[in-house]
Amino acid sequence: MSRRFTPKIVTANRLREGDVVYLTADDRWSPFHHEAELIEDEAHAQMRLLFANAQKLTVVGAYLADARPGPNGPEPTHFREAFRTRGPSNYPHGKQADLAN
């Protein structure tokens, strides 16, 4: 018996800066998890992942991550993905510095 598909988002790292990015429904790469397209169909998820992997000059390491619907958009379900939304952990730069201002 196959497992039930859980909602996913497509995430990757921006090639130049290494920042975590999320694929939106309008084919943009956003640094914000809540702007990601929440995919609830397995076939559509695989198509979106193929689309992401074809963008070799923009992003690297694209994969599907579990997510759940939230009041402001998708929310991470695993601590690894929640951690990735906060940016680097060694000192405030990138997303952390932007949020501090």
Summary of the structure (lengths in Angstrom):
residues: 101
radius of gyration: 13.7
end to end distance: 50.4
largest distance: 50.4
contacts: 261
relative contact order: 0.21
helix: 28%
strand: 26%
